[in-house]
């Protein structure tokens, strides 16, 4: 349960019992201000992990600025489910060894807004902006939300003492059935829990993709 406060009852645990949270969804979260503070403290102060999937940076969470800061930024739009060109920017991060340097994958991809910072967040994968099919109006309309053409889709970061990882993958059922995606999420969970380690020094957008 999302709280650090004592909970009455058998087989009920508060945040103090766990090492990481996995969240895939966008709400609504009917939680109190105290619960919000406990969640942020769980990661920032206690050094625990947070793994976010697909739209976990969107919806009602747009109204929670500190959550956006923790997860890395807010969702501002979504590409429909298309085969999209992807760049694996960090092949050394745990769990991503099954992907090629350049590959295509069909899913619904979220677009993070300008409050995302490559100076603070370590990008693991991004859509190859220059290869997006802008002749398709549905793609062109969403692509325009990021005039700089930068579309991070998987990243990792520190939030205080804690570890945060986010991936847009996961809208389609077949996405989560893909062994590469399963391995990626497993690697992320292990990293978020501190079982494995990785260099998450932020880096600029690759010149080849500009």
HELIX and SHEET records of a PDB file:
HELIX    1   1 UNK A   15  UNK A   17  5                                   3    
HELIX    2   2 UNK A   33  UNK A   44  1                                  12    
HELIX    3   3 UNK A   59  UNK A   63  5                                   5    
HELIX    4   4 UNK A   65  UNK A   71  1                                   7    
HELIX    5   5 UNK A  129  UNK A  131  5                                   3    
HELIX    6   6 UNK A  137  UNK A  143  1                                   7    
HELIX    7   7 UNK A  173  UNK A  177  1                                   5    
HELIX    8   8 UNK A  179  UNK A  192  1                                  14    
HELIX    9   9 UNK A  207  UNK A  209  5                                   3    
SHEET    1   A 7 UNK A  20  UNK A  24  0                                        
SHEET    2   A 7 UNK A  49  UNK A  53  1                                        
SHEET    3   A 7 UNK A 162  UNK A 167  1                                        
SHEET    4   A 7 UNK A 151  UNK A 159 -1                                        
SHEET    5   A 7 UNK A 122  UNK A 127 -1                                        
SHEET    6   A 7 UNK A  82  UNK A  88 -1                                        
SHEET    7   A 7 UNK A 102  UNK A 107 -1                                        
SHEET    1   B 2 UNK A  75  UNK A  78  0                                        
SHEET    2   B 2 UNK A 110  UNK A 112 -1                                        
END                                                                             
